[in-house]
Amino acid sequence: MTAIKDIEPLKTGYTPENIFDRETETEQLQKGLQQLQNVHVHGPKGTGKTLVTEKSLEALDIKTSYISCDQYDTQYKALKQITSELTRENISSGHHTSELQRRIQKQVEAVQTLIILDELDFLLLNDGDDLLYFLSRIKADLGLILVTANHRELRNQLEERTFSTLQPKRIGFEPFSGEEIYKILADRARRSMKPRSLRREALTYIASSTQNLEAALTWLRVSAQQAEDTVTEDVVQQLTEEASQQYISQQLQSFTHHHRLLYQAIEKVGSEQETIQTGQVYQRYKHLCSTYDESPLSDRRISDYIKQLEQLNLINSKYHYGGEKGKTREITVETVFNR
């Protein structure tokens, strides 16, 4: 027996009819979209950036290309995907960058177009701003929506020639308050769960433990799935770790098995000692690779993967300079919930 009558409203990818407490940001974004402005949407994870962006696009009758840069994290990958979406053709590998750029330019010169680069942090980390420089130089009715979680100001991340052409309008998303999280969860629960299957104190506990809406929804969904008939505060507390692991799995879903092995290695080292060094993580990662019959990646590649886990806000790194070892990095695991 379960407390759920319809699981969809508790899924993080669900798009509700109304988005609570984001009216100002929605109005600003819709105005920017209608005017084909370049817009920079910024806010921590779980603040509704992607949800508001997708909802705002529904009302527009305009050609769009929506790119998630955690998957398309180089200029070439992104160019291929943009070309594919604008032409509605399957673009194979082997095309030269200049050919892809030419095809994109031809498409956007013919019709008003919006290109949305979600999770832009990953592209900037991996490949700089070459793609943005190209797109910003196109003389056409083209608007760019740039969505970041870790870069509040793009000026410091881009070359001056790129930023001066883009001149994006910034729309900031602040973290939800506990009251706002509570209200959103209560609305989703009404749509998803059976009557009298959720205790008020259970919602209060979740809402006071995280400002990340995606994490809060995951926690409520896990609790509703596991509860026999009623989600109580005790049930929520008992399922904190399982909800945390499910949230982490969701964040790593579009990444490689090696990302997951690396995160597992960091967790294991962190459970044994307070300070986590990169070398220790790499040794544990190699051990896990042998367990799963995987060939380990180079330490340089793993260093890049650590930076990507930082972009997901799953870990935090502190760099120390000087001393016998020169530059060193200490890693800590970020807790999903505050309790």
Order of alpha helices (4+ residues) and beta strands (2+ residues): alpha-beta-alpha-beta-alpha-alpha-beta-alpha-alpha-beta-alpha-beta-alpha-alpha-alpha-alpha-alpha-alpha-beta-alpha-alpha-beta-beta
